[in-house]
Amino acid sequence: MKLGFGLYRHMLNAEHYKFAKQCGATHLGKSEGWGQAGNSGNIWSLEELVNIKKEINFYGLELEAVENFDPAMWFDILLDGPRKLEQIENLKQLIRNVGKAGI
């Protein structure tokens, strides 16, 4: 079993990494909603994910997952809206970036 914490973007800092480690956590999850909420065209780049992962690893933790996508990223997918195909492609790219980053 892995003990992990989910952190929001404003919590991506040494204080919260140290707290998670002190509590016995080994893994962190990040919420996609940490990004710029409401901006469905702004997905986490490979470089951003790699940098966050390195920072978290420095504190002896692993970045295990990306969760809680911003609803603006998939709204038209759910409702068959005009940006549905664009949003599907963006989510596919995000999944590729997460995989390439080793998350």
N, C-alpha and C positions, 0 to 999 in steps of 0.2 A: 504494500500500500504506500502511496505517496501522499505526503501532506503538503498542500499548496495553498497559496493565496491568490486571489484575483485582485489586481491593482488597476485603478484608473490612471489615465495619462498624467494627471497632476500628482500622482503618487509615485511616479517613476524617478526615485531619487534614493540616495544613500540611506536616509533616515528610515524609509519604508523597507528597503532591502534588509537592513540590519535588524529591524523589528521582526520581519518574517523569519529570518535566520534564527534569531533569539527564541522565537516560538517553536522552533523545530521544523520549520518548513524546508523542503528541499526543492520545491518547484513553484513557479509563478505562472499565472495565466494573465493575459492582457485582453482588455476589451477593445474591440475595434471602435467602439463608440468613444474611445479616448481621443480619437482624431478630431477633425473639425466637423462636428455634428451638423447634419443638414447639407453637407457637401458630398454628394454621392460620387462625384468624379475624382475625389482625392483619396486614393487608396494608399496604404502603406507601401512604400517602395522597398525593393530588396535591400538597398543600402541602409534605410532607416531600421528595418527589422534586424539586420546583422549588427548594427551599432547598439541597438537596445539589448540584443542577446548577449553581446560581449560585455556590456556594462553589468548586466544581471549575473553573468558567469563570474565576473570579478569578485562578487560578493558570495560566491560559493553556491549559487542557486542556478536552476535550469529554467529557461522559458519553455514551458510545455505546450501552451495552447494559445490560440486567438479565439475570442468568443464575443458574443453580443454585438453583432454588426449593427452599425447605425441604420435605422429603418429607412433613411433616405437612400441607402445602397440597394435596397431590394423592394421598395414600395411598388414600383411598376411591375416587378416580377409577380408579386402576389395578386395584383389587380389587373394584369394583362394590359398595362398602360403603354403609352407611346415610347417609353425609354426601356422597355423590358429587355430587348436584345442587348442594348448597351450595358445595362446593369448586369446581365448574365456574364458578359465578357469581362467586366470589371471584377466580378467575384471570382471568375476563373483565373484572372491574372493575380489576384490577391492570393489565391490558393497556391498558384505556382511560386509566388514570391516566398510564402511561408515555407513551402517545401524546400526551395533552394537555400533558404536561411537555416535549414535544419531544425525547424520548430515542429 
